[in-house]
Amino acid sequence: MPESSRIDTDTAHSARIYDYILGGTDNYPADREAGDAMIREWPAMPVHMRANRDFMHRAVRYLAGEAGIRQFLDVGTGIPTSPNIHEIAQTAAADSRVVYVDNDPLVLALSQGLLDSTPEGRTAYVEADMLDPAAILRTPQFRETLDLGAPVALTVIAIVHFVLDEDDAVGIVRRLLEPLPSGSYLAMSIGTAEFAPDEVGRVAREYAARGMPMRLRTYPEAEEFFAGLELVGPGIVQVHKWRPDGTDTEPIRDEDIAMYGAVARKP
């Protein structure tokens, strides 16, 4: 079945809402209606989403630069928005390899934007559900692109708040990390309501009303993802506080950010 025929344009989708609020064009009226409703409930939503995206950029620059990582597994990729992970990593090292994973037909339809690798490097796209890590790890795209004899950075950005308790988000991340060798890394951002509970709670209700229930986590719950790993300084912090690079034109208020971020090394 062609990818376009599998896309439900009448129902809002989290990746397309994200795209709309960030100013993208790969969204539909249902996504725009949902995004507008969420911004009415929490006007800081665009600031929050940009800060999450910027955290991902800084984390990948750290991993490809200072940490020397040349392989990346990005789970829950979302709609391509340049610069994507491979663009950032391959700017640091042209031979970097990236496997992107998502189960949204729209992301698959747009995945050519994720595959414009440097000649020295390589990118691949896997259509799979993160709830089934084994399915991801056994795909030929994963096995042929990444060498498990060398460290890999697993990036899980702004997705686990859509994984409910019964699906065991911590267990999913651990199963993805398990086959990766010592010296690999985990970079994550994790949704929380701890800094603006009323506003973020209302946004969560808007998502749930559209069939996208959320599981927002406390700091101790965020820590669980990194058990047994070596946190890179400054540890688990709101995403705008993770190694800021001074490019923000205006100060960001803590109460405008509903995401923890961290990078950690597998010993």
N, C-alpha and C positions, 0 to 999 in steps of 0.2 A: 504494500500500500504506500503511495507517495506520502512523504512527510506532511505536506500541506493539507492532505485530506484527513490527517489524524489530529489536527490542531483544533481544539475547542475554543473558538473565539468569543463565545457567548458567556463564558464563565471566567471570572477574574483568576489570574494565576500569579503566584508570589514573585516569580522571576520577572514577569512582565510589569507588575506593579513597581518593582525595584527599578526596572528600566525606565518606566515613565517618570518616577520621582527624580531619577538622576538626569532627566532630560533626553532620554533616548527616544527612538521612533519605532521600535519593535514591540508595539503594544496595541491594544484594541479598546473600543469604548468601555467595555466592562472593567478593564484594568484601570483606565483613567478615572472612571466613576469611583472605583474603590480607593485609588490613590488620593483623590480629592477628599473623600470622606475621612481618610486617615489623617490627612494634613489638617483638616478642620479640628479633629480631636487632639492632635499634637503638632502644632506648627513647626516644631523643630525636626520633624521627620526628614526633610531633605538634608539638614546639617548632619544628622545622625548617619544617614546612608552614605553621604560623601566621606565622612570620617571612617566608616568601615572600609570603603573602597581604598582610601588612602593608606589605611593600616595594611591592607593586603599588599599594596605597592611597596611599602617600606619593608615589610617582612620578607618579600621575595628578593628585594635588593640586598638585604642582609644575608639571606641564605645563599644567593648566587655569588655575592661578593665576599663578605667577611668570613662566612662559613665554608665557602668553596664548594657548595652543592651544585651538581650538574644534572640531576634528575629530579623531576617533580611529578607527583600524582595529585591532581586537583579533583576533589570529589564534591559534586554539587556546583558545577561550573557556572550555570546560569547563562544568560544571553551575552554573547561576546561584546565587550566594550574595550576599545583600545585605550591604553596599552593592556593587553592580556598578559598572563603569566609568562608565556614563552617569549613575548617581546621584551619584557623586563629582564628575564633571565638571560636571553641570548644577547642582549646589549652588554651584559657583564661578561658573558662567556658564550661565544657563538656556537659551541658544540653542545649546549644544554638541550636536554630532551624532556618533553612534557607529555603526559597522558591526561586528557580531560575526560571527566565522567559526568554524565547527567542523564536523566530519563525523560526529559521534556521534549516532545517532537519538534517544538519550535527551535530549541537549541540545536537539535540535530539538523534542522533545515538551514540554520545559519552557521553551521559548524565550519564552513570553509574559512570563516574569519579566524578560526583557531588553528588552521593548518598551514599558514604561510610561513613555514619555518625557514631559518637560514639553511644554506646547503650543508653546513657542518653539523647542524643539529637535527632534531626530528620532533614532530608533534603527531599525536594520534588522538582520535575521539572514540570513546566507548559509550554506547547507549546502554545504560544499566542503572539499576536502583541501588542506592547506597545501603538500603536495608538488607541487601544480600551481598556482603563483601566478597564471599567466595566466588560469586559470579563475575565480579569485576576482575579478581586476581587470576582467573583462568582464561580470560579472553586473549586471543592472539595479539590484539593491539597492545595490551599490557605486557605480555611476555616477550614480544618482539621489539618493544621500544625501550623498556627499562631493564637494566642489568642488576639483578639482586645481589651481585657480588660487590656492588658499590653503594654508598649511601643514597637514600632517596628522601626528599622532603614531601611529606603528606600535608596538603593544605585543605582545610575544611572551613570555609569562610561563610559565615552568615547562613548556615543551613540547619544546625542541630536544634534550633528553637522550633523547627517543624517536625522534629522527631519526638514522639510522645514516650512516656515512661514504659508503656507496654512493648515498645520496639527497642528499648535499651540502647540509647545513644552512646553511652560510655562503652558498652560492649562492642558496638559496631566499630568505633574508632580503634579500640584495642585489636580487633580482628584485622583491621586494615594495616595496623602497625606491625602485627606479629611477624609477618614474613620479611619485613624490611630489616636490613642488617644494622649492627651497631654503628653509631655515627650518623644514623638517619635522624630526621627532625619531624616534629609536628608543629604546624602553625594553624591556629584556630581563632575564630571570633565566635562568641557565645552570647546569645541574647539574654538580657536581664531587665528586670523592672525595679531594681534597687535604688535608682537615682531619680526616677520620676514615676512612682508607682501608679498614681491616678491616671496620668496621661497615657503611659505605656499600656496600662490595663485596658483603657478604652480602645487603643489601637488593636490590642489582642482580641478584643471582642468583635471589632470590625472584621478582622481576618477570620475568626471563628464563624461569624455569620455568613461568610462566603465559602464555607467548607474547608477552611485552612486553620484548624486549631493549633495553638502554640503552647510550648512548654518553656517558659522563661525561667532562668536559673539564678540561684544565689551565688555568692562568691564561693562558699564551701562546695557547692555543687559543681561550679566551674573547675575547682581544683581537682575534682575526681578524674577529669579527662587527662590530667598530667601526672597522675600517680606513677611513680617509678621512673619518671623522666627527669632530666636536668634542665630546669627552667633557665632560659637566657634572660639576663637583666633587661628591663626592670621587673620581670616576673609577670604575674597576671594583673593587668590594669585595664581601665577603660581604654578603648582603642586609640583615642586621640592622645593618650599619654604614653603609648608604646613608641619610644625612640622618635619623638617628633623631629621633623627636619627643618622647621622654621618657615615652611612654605605657606602656612595658613595666613591669610590676609587679615583675619579678625580672630580675637580670642574665642575659644570654644568653651561653653559652660558645661560643667559636669552633668547638670540636670538635662542637657540636650543630647546626651549619649546613652544609649541603652544596650551597649555591647562591651563585654570583656574581650580582650585579646591577649594572646601570649604565643611565644615560640619556645619549644623545648627540644632537647637532644636526647635520643635514645642511647643509653650507655652500652 
